[in-house]
Structure formats: structure tokens, C-alpha cells
Amino acid sequence: MELYFNAASAISPLGSFENESISLQPPDRALGYFVSREPDYRNTIDKKLLRRMSKFIKMAVSGSVDCLAAAGLEQPDAIITGTGLGCLTDTIDFLQQMNENAETLLNPTAFMQSTHNTASGQIALLLGCKNLNITFSQKNISFESALLHAKMMLNGDGYRNILVGGIDEITPESHGLISQTSCMRKFEGEYPVTAGEGAAFFILSNRQTEKTLARFDGISIFNGAAADSSFSDSFSRFFDESCPDADHFDLLITGSHPSDEVYHLLSEKTGDQKILRFKDYCGEYDTSTSFALWLALELIGGRVEGSPGSRPERVLIHNQGSGPCHSLLKVTAC
């Protein structure tokens, strides 16, 4: 069964929200990490509710509401989200309260909003949606897991439009901890790895409409180092099935770094002129693939200023995090 992306919305360091087009320019690195350029949330969320929402919840709710509006839907048939670290601001607030109050007299709001499924729950409450609601938290394949689950559901019966999203935030505290650990790959020099954040939502459907942005051609998730035969086999199988003719492959958007072994494998198959490194524009975070997918749809739609080459029709998306997990997605213009 063919599947389609009928709407997309993103809040990112590129300032993508509510803009008809974006400029592909690297964000400011002054803080040492990328932060999202947040919109005026009062345009999508009741201002009485805003004061109780952290940035994580605001990005998720505003992005999902905007995405549904773009698709012309009041409610989705299911809400499926992915997040690596969840609501960091509320988690940090709760832990600080525990420390300062000696684990007594704690504010329950910070605890309730610190769980990973807070975002999808808040979206459902705001929409009055009682349909299936799932959150995946599987490190750097959290969004891919959500997208794969939505794909399987749409291939069955009873579902037509599913809201799928990926959300992660960064705070000064979390950046400090990440910088001291091996949670994020560290490359210096011409292409430093910068931590980031963002939220991106999509309406995935088994029906093509006049609003359709692109066709969803497939997804693959696999483990292994680039030198392993299992990795090479998994990568080549998906690549050859999706892009059997290199001349019919317009652009590869990758989260790999030029120092990664897999980057050289990609450049050998596609050529450097067909590669775009998306983390130069959003940073490194667990659900950054959601930004890459949104960027691919914007490029296919011709809504990106300063994009390399001509407007692509077939885009392959590759991502890898600090661990051995890799993912591949393919989207094609309709």
C-alpha cells in the first residue's frame, strides 16, 4: 500500500515555523548548541494554558496543531510520537525541588510533566482525541520507531490519517552533562558536532489528497559499524531497492559526519555533490531525523532558499547517532 505525507510542520533552529520558505543557513553557535527559534505560541495555543507549559510541551502542541490545520483535519486517527530524552526542563525542575526540599513538599506538576509521554498526552487533551496514543523512546531511533509503527498501522484496517512527531529539547544543564560524557560524538575542526533541539510533526496517510507533499517509499533501521558485513548488506539492500539507478537519485540527506566511516560509503555511492548534511542546520539530538524528513519535504516542495542543486524529486535520508543504530528513509515527489 502506498503511503503519503499530507502535511508537515517544524519548529527548529532554522526558524521554520509559519514561514512560507526558509533559508538554508547554519544557525548561531554562540551558546555552544543550537536552540529552536520559537514562534509566538499564542497563535496556536490558548494563552491561559501557556503559562503551565514548558518549551518542550509548547513545541509539541504548537507543531501538532499547525500540522493538523495544514492537512485540514480536526483530529487524527492516532497520535504517535518519539522522543529521546523527553521533557528535560520539567525533569530538571523536579530533581531540583527534590534536592532543595529534601524530598518533601514537591510540586506534582513538574513530576507529571517530566515523563516522556507528556507531549502526546497534552496534544490529545487539547484536541479531545481519545484515539490510540503511543510514545517511543529508543534513543536515536525514537522517531523512526514511531514512523515505522504508523506505517504498519496504515497498512492494516481502520486508520487513514496518523499524526507522527519527533520532539527533543536542550537546556544549559543537559548540554553541560552531554559535553562531559560520550553521549554525543565529538568532532572538532571544520565540521564540529553541535548539540541541538527541535520538533517536527507529520500527517502520514494511506490516501493521497490535493495537500499531499510526497510519497513515503520506505524505512529501514539496522545496527552495526560501517566495516561490518551485516551493516553493508543492510545498507546496500535498502539502497539498491530504493535507488537502483544512481541517475534517478537526486539527493541524500545524512546525519553522518565527514569523519564517519559510513560517510565515505555514502559518498562512494552517490558523489559528494548529492549529499546534504542536515545536522549543520539543526544540531545533534535523538529525534533529529524528524527535522531531516521535514527538510526533505520542503526541498521537494521548492520552499528552501539557498538549497544546493536543483529541486529534488527523490530524496534518501540517512541518520546515525552516537550508538550503532542507523536509519534510512525514502520520500518521492508525487
C-alpha positions in Angstrom: 0.0 0.0 0.0 1.3 3.5 -0.9 1.6 6.0 1.9 1.8 9.8 1.7 2.8 12.7 3.8 -0.1 15.1 3.6 1.2 17.8 6.0 4.3 18.8 7.9 5.3 21.3 10.5 8.5 22.0 12.3 10.0 24.3 15.0 13.7 24.3 14.5 16.9 26.4 14.8 16.2 27.5 11.1 13.1 29.5 12.2 10.9 27.3 10.1 7.5 27.7 11.7 4.8 29.7 9.9 7.3 30.7 7.2 6.4 30.1 3.5 10.1 29.5 2.8 13.3 29.1 4.8 16.9 30.0 4.2 19.4 27.2 4.4 22.0 29.0 6.6 23.7 27.4 9.7 22.3 28.8 13.0 24.3 30.8 15.5 26.7 28.6 17.6 27.3 31.3 20.2 25.7 29.2 23.0 27.7 26.1 22.1 24.5 24.4 21.0 21.6 25.2 18.6 18.2 26.3 20.1 15.0 26.5 18.2 13.7 29.8 17.0 10.3 29.7 18.8 7.2 31.3 17.3 4.5 33.2 19.0 2.7 30.3 20.6 -0.4 32.5 21.2 -1.3 31.9 17.6 -1.8 28.2 18.2 -2.3 27.8 21.9 -4.7 29.4 24.3 -2.6 31.9 26.3 -4.2 30.7 29.6 -2.7 27.3 29.0 0.8 28.6 28.0 2.0 29.5 31.5 1.8 25.9 32.6 3.7 24.6 29.6 7.5 24.1 29.3 9.2 24.7 25.9 9.1 21.0 25.1 5.3 20.9 25.5 4.8 24.2 23.7 6.8 23.0 20.7 5.0 19.7 20.6 1.5 21.1 20.9 2.0 24.1 18.6 3.7 21.9 15.9 0.9 19.3 16.0 -1.9 21.8 15.9 -0.3 23.6 12.9 0.3 20.3 11.1 -3.3 19.2 11.6 -4.5 22.6 10.3 -2.3 22.3 7.2 -3.9 18.9 6.5 -7.4 20.2 7.1 -8.0 17.7 9.9 -9.7 18.3 13.3 -8.4 15.0 14.8 -6.0 12.2 13.7 -6.8 8.6 13.9 -3.8 8.1 16.2 -1.0 10.1 17.8 2.4 8.6 17.7 5.5 10.5 18.9 9.1 9.8 19.5 11.5 11.5 22.0 14.9 10.5 23.2 15.2 12.4 26.5 11.6 13.7 27.0 10.7 16.9 28.9 14.1 17.9 30.2 13.0 21.3 31.7 10.4 19.7 33.9 12.6 16.8 34.8 15.4 19.2 35.9 12.8 21.3 37.9 11.5 18.2 39.6 15.0 17.0 40.6 16.0 20.4 41.8 12.9 20.5 44.0 13.7 17.1 45.4 17.2 18.3 46.3 16.1 21.7 47.7 13.1 20.4 49.7 14.8 17.3 51.0 12.3 15.2 49.0 9.3 16.7 50.7 6.6 19.2 49.7 7.2 18.5 46.0 5.1 20.2 43.2 3.3 17.3 41.4 3.1 19.3 38.2 6.8 19.1 37.5 6.7 15.3 38.1 3.7 14.7 35.9 5.2 16.7 33.0 8.6 15.1 33.3 7.5 11.8 31.8 8.3 11.1 28.1 4.7 10.7 27.0 3.7 14.1 28.3 3.8 15.7 24.8 1.5 13.2 23.2 -0.8 13.3 26.2 -1.1 17.1 26.1 -1.8 17.0 22.4 -4.6 14.5 22.9 -6.1 16.6 25.8 -6.0 19.8 23.8 -7.7 18.1 20.8 -10.1 16.0 22.8 -8.6 13.0 21.0 -9.4 9.6 22.6 -7.8 7.5 19.8 -4.6 5.5 20.1 -1.7 7.4 21.7 1.8 6.0 21.8 5.3 7.4 22.6 8.5 5.7 21.6 11.7 6.5 23.5 14.5 4.5 21.9 17.5 6.8 21.8 18.4 8.0 18.3 15.8 5.8 16.5 12.9 7.1 18.6 11.3 9.0 15.7 12.0 6.2 13.3 10.3 3.7 15.6 7.2 6.0 15.7 7.2 6.3 11.9 7.6 2.6 11.4 4.7 1.9 13.8 2.5 4.3 12.0 3.4 2.7 8.6 2.4 -0.7 9.9 -0.9 0.6 11.3 -1.8 2.3 8.0 -1.1 -0.9 6.1 -3.9 -2.5 8.2 -7.6 -1.6 8.6 -9.2 1.3 10.4 -6.6 4.0 10.1 -6.4 6.8 7.4 -4.5 9.8 9.0 -1.9 9.4 11.7 -0.1 12.3 13.5 3.6 11.3 13.8 6.2 13.5 15.5 9.6 13.8 17.0 10.5 16.2 19.8 13.6 16.8 21.9 14.8 19.9 23.7 18.2 21.0 25.1 18.9 23.0 28.3 22.1 24.5 29.7 22.1 21.7 32.3 21.7 18.9 29.8 24.2 20.4 27.4 26.7 20.6 30.3 26.2 16.9 31.1 26.3 15.9 27.4 29.6 17.7 27.0 31.2 15.8 29.8 30.1 12.3 28.5 30.3 10.2 25.4 26.5 10.6 24.8 27.4 12.7 21.7 30.1 12.2 19.1 32.8 14.8 19.4 34.5 16.1 16.2 36.3 19.4 16.1 37.8 21.4 13.2 36.0 22.4 10.1 32.8 20.4 10.9 32.2 20.4 14.6 29.3 18.4 16.0 26.8 20.8 17.8 24.0 19.7 20.0 20.5 20.9 19.1 16.8 20.5 19.5 13.5 20.7 17.6 10.0 19.4 17.0 8.6 18.2 13.7 5.1 16.7 13.0 3.6 15.0 10.0 0.3 13.6 8.8 1.0 10.2 7.4 -1.9 8.8 5.4 -2.8 6.0 3.1 -4.8 8.4 1.0 -3.4 11.0 -1.5 -5.0 14.4 -1.4 -4.5 17.8 -3.1 -2.4 18.7 0.0 0.0 15.7 -0.4 3.7 16.7 -0.1 5.4 13.5 -1.1 5.1 9.7 -1.1 6.7 7.7 1.6 8.6 4.9 -0.1 10.1 3.0 2.9 12.1 2.9 6.1 14.9 0.7 7.4 16.5 0.5 10.8 19.7 -1.5 11.4 22.8 -1.8 13.7 26.4 -2.2 13.0 29.6 -0.4 12.2 30.3 0.5 8.6 33.1 -2.1 8.4 30.7 -4.9 9.4 29.3 -7.1 6.6 25.9 -7.0 8.2 25.8 -3.2 8.0 27.0 -3.2 4.4 24.4 -5.8 3.5 21.5 -3.9 5.2 22.6 -0.6 3.8 23.1 -1.9 0.2 19.8 -3.8 0.2 17.7 -0.8 1.1 19.8 1.5 -1.2 19.6 -0.8 -4.2 15.8 -1.5 -3.7 15.0 2.2 -3.3 17.5 3.7 -5.7 18.6 1.0 -8.3 19.7 3.7 -10.8 22.1 6.4 -9.4 20.8 8.7 -12.1 17.3 8.6 -10.6 18.6 9.5 -7.1 18.6 13.3 -6.6 19.7 14.0 -3.1 20.9 12.2 0.1 20.3 14.0 3.4 22.6 12.5 6.0 23.3 12.9 9.7 26.7 11.3 9.4 29.9 13.3 9.9 32.6 13.6 7.2 34.9 11.7 9.7 32.5 8.8 10.0 33.2 5.6 8.0 29.7 5.5 6.7 30.1 8.9 5.2 32.7 7.6 2.8 30.4 4.7 1.9 27.7 7.2 1.1 29.9 9.5 -1.0 31.2 6.5 -3.0 27.6 5.5 -3.9 26.2 9.0 -4.5 29.0 11.5 -5.0 29.6 14.4 -2.7 27.5 16.8 -4.9 24.4 14.8 -3.9 25.0 14.9 -0.2 23.5 17.4 2.3 24.5 17.2 6.0 21.3 18.2 7.8 22.8 18.4 11.3 24.7 21.5 10.2 21.3 23.2 10.5 19.5 21.5 13.4 22.3 20.0 15.6 22.7 16.6 17.1 19.7 15.2 19.0 17.9 11.9 19.3 14.9 12.8 17.0 16.8 14.9 14.5 15.6 12.6 11.7 12.2 14.3 12.0 13.9 17.6 11.1 15.6 15.8 8.2 12.3 14.5 6.9 10.7 17.9 7.2 13.7 19.4 5.3 13.3 16.8 2.6 9.6 17.7 2.1 10.5 21.4 2.0 13.2 20.8 -0.6 10.8 18.7 -2.7 8.2 21.4 -2.5 10.8 24.1 -3.6 10.4 26.1 -0.3 14.1 26.3 0.6 16.2 29.3 -0.3 19.9 28.6 -0.9 19.5 24.8 -1.3 22.2 23.0 -3.3 21.4 21.9 -6.8 18.0 21.8 -8.5 14.7 20.9 -6.8 14.9 17.2 -5.9 12.2 14.6 -6.6 13.7 11.6 -4.9 15.3 12.0 -1.5 17.0 9.4 0.7 17.5 10.3 4.4 20.2 8.6 6.5 20.9 9.1 10.1 23.1 7.8 12.8 23.7 8.8 16.4 26.4 8.1 18.9 25.5 4.5 19.0 25.5 1.8 16.3 21.9 2.4 15.1 21.4 3.6 11.6 18.2 4.5 9.7 17.2 5.1 6.1 14.0 6.8 4.8 13.0 7.4 1.2 10.5 10.0 0.0 9.5 10.9 -3.6 7.6 13.8 -5.1 4.1 12.9 -6.3 
